[in-house]
Amino acid sequence: MTFNKTADPKADIRVSFNPKTGSYSAIGIAAKDPSRDGQATLNLGWIKEGAEFTNENRGVTLHEFGHALGLLHEHQSPARGGKLTLKDAGKLEFLLGVTRFNLSFAFGSHYPRIR
């Protein structure tokens, strides 16, 4: 996968940094909806211009690009059968730790640092 900077109003992912609309992304091919032509499909409004690129900013960026690539939040998965149950906080803490480690490994080790 490669990302190229372009001014094409029909590019697959069109990034903006509008602080007034928060951070969001169209999910996968929804960005190709003609009604979105010329509009941002991914906004990183929580990242302030000129600010240091912190782990929090990196997390927001990865989260929104995950959506752009078609990933949903876990609670939106059809595989969960319409239920979301948390049996105890220890399991949740463990899973969050594993998720953070996997994201750090997957993105930090194999891809250039996002700037």
Secondary structure by P-SEA (a helix, b strand, c coil): ccccccccccccbbbbbcccccccccccccccccccccccccccccccccccccaaaaaaaaaaaaaaacccccccccccccbbbbccaaaaaaaaaaaaaaaaaaccccccccc
